[in-house]
Amino acid sequence: MLGKLVLFLLQIVIGWFLAPKIMSLIGIQLGIFELFVLAVVCAIVVFLVGVLAAQVLRDVGQPGGATLSFSLIIALIFAAVALWGPQIVPAISKVPDEALVLAGAIIGYWARRTG
């Protein structure tokens, strides 16, 4: 249980700081698609943190390819909500887009891991 909590916190912290660094290394102007590329980067970072934590932490299982796929799909859905959701629900615009995308990647990872 403690290992899963540590993994969850590691995914939040490392995803929050590492994903924007990777996006700056990509360095291409993508316009509206930049948030979708960020979703892919966040999903990969969250998955790789899970893989590395499975090697180090005791009660954390190794994630599979389906976990990466599910994390990627949910992160892309959250990116679409961040782009087009404020037109439907204005309160969504109060949450930073990067936080929504990272939350989608983490939710997708944990929904697949526990489901």
C-alpha positions as CSV (number, residue, x, y, z in Angstrom):
1,M,0.0,0.0,0.0
2,L,2.8,2.4,0.9
3,G,4.6,1.5,-2.3
4,K,1.6,2.4,-4.4
5,L,1.2,5.8,-2.6
6,V,4.9,6.5,-3.2
7,L,4.5,5.6,-6.9
8,F,1.4,7.8,-7.2
9,L,3.3,10.8,-5.7
10,L,6.3,10.1,-7.8
11,Q,4.2,10.1,-11.0
12,I,2.7,13.5,-10.0
13,V,6.0,15.1,-9.2
14,I,8.1,13.7,-12.0
15,G,5.4,14.1,-14.6
16,W,4.8,17.8,-13.5
17,F,8.5,18.7,-13.8
18,L,9.8,16.4,-16.5
19,A,7.0,16.6,-19.2
20,P,7.5,20.3,-19.8
21,K,11.3,19.8,-20.0
22,I,10.8,17.1,-22.7
23,M,8.3,19.4,-24.5
24,S,10.9,22.2,-24.6
25,L,13.4,19.7,-26.1
26,I,11.0,18.8,-28.9
27,G,11.1,22.5,-29.8
28,I,8.6,22.5,-32.7
29,Q,5.7,24.9,-32.9
30,L,2.7,22.6,-33.1
31,G,-0.1,25.1,-32.4
32,I,-3.3,23.4,-31.4
33,F,-1.7,20.0,-31.4
34,E,0.9,20.9,-28.8
35,L,-1.5,19.8,-26.0
36,F,-2.0,16.4,-27.7
37,V,1.8,15.9,-27.9
38,L,2.0,16.8,-24.2
39,A,-0.6,14.1,-23.5
40,V,1.6,11.5,-25.3
41,V,4.7,12.7,-23.4
42,C,2.8,12.7,-20.0
43,A,1.5,9.2,-20.7
44,I,5.0,7.9,-21.5
45,V,6.6,9.6,-18.5
46,V,3.9,8.2,-16.1
47,F,4.3,4.7,-17.6
48,L,8.1,4.8,-17.3
49,V,7.9,6.0,-13.7
50,G,5.7,3.0,-13.1
51,V,8.2,0.7,-14.8
52,L,11.1,2.0,-12.8
53,A,9.2,2.0,-9.5
54,A,8.2,-1.6,-10.1
55,Q,11.9,-2.4,-10.1
56,V,12.6,-0.6,-6.8
57,L,9.4,-0.7,-4.7
58,R,8.3,-3.9,-3.2
59,D,4.5,-4.1,-3.6
60,V,4.2,-2.4,-7.0
61,G,3.5,-4.7,-9.9
62,Q,5.1,-4.3,-13.4
63,P,2.8,-2.4,-15.8
64,G,2.1,-3.8,-19.2
65,G,1.5,-2.4,-22.6
66,A,-2.2,-2.2,-22.0
67,T,-1.5,0.2,-19.1
68,L,0.4,2.5,-21.4
69,S,-2.3,2.4,-24.0
70,F,-5.0,3.2,-21.5
71,S,-3.0,6.0,-20.0
72,L,-2.4,7.4,-23.4
73,I,-6.1,7.2,-24.4
74,I,-7.3,8.9,-21.2
75,A,-4.6,11.6,-21.5
76,L,-5.7,12.4,-25.1
77,I,-9.3,12.6,-24.0
78,F,-8.4,15.0,-21.2
79,A,-6.4,17.1,-23.7
80,A,-9.5,17.3,-25.9
81,V,-11.5,18.3,-22.9
82,A,-8.9,21.0,-22.0
83,L,-9.1,22.4,-25.5
84,W,-12.8,22.2,-26.2
85,G,-14.4,21.8,-22.8
86,P,-14.4,25.4,-21.7
87,Q,-16.9,26.2,-24.4
88,I,-19.3,23.7,-22.7
89,V,-18.3,24.0,-19.1
90,P,-16.6,27.3,-18.3
91,A,-15.2,26.2,-15.0
92,I,-12.8,23.9,-16.8
93,S,-10.8,26.9,-17.9
94,K,-9.7,27.5,-14.3
95,V,-7.6,24.4,-14.3
96,P,-4.3,24.6,-16.1
97,D,-4.3,22.5,-19.3
98,E,-1.0,20.8,-18.4
99,A,-2.5,19.7,-15.1
100,L,-5.6,18.2,-16.8
101,V,-3.5,16.3,-19.2
102,L,-1.2,14.9,-16.5
103,A,-4.2,14.0,-14.4
104,G,-5.6,12.1,-17.4
105,A,-2.4,10.2,-17.8
106,I,-2.3,9.2,-14.1
107,I,-6.0,8.4,-14.0
108,G,-5.6,6.2,-17.0
109,Y,-2.6,4.4,-15.5
110,W,-4.3,3.7,-12.2
111,A,-7.6,2.8,-13.8
112,R,-5.9,0.1,-15.8
113,R,-3.7,-1.0,-13.0
114,T,-6.5,-1.6,-10.5
115,G,-9.2,-2.6,-13.0
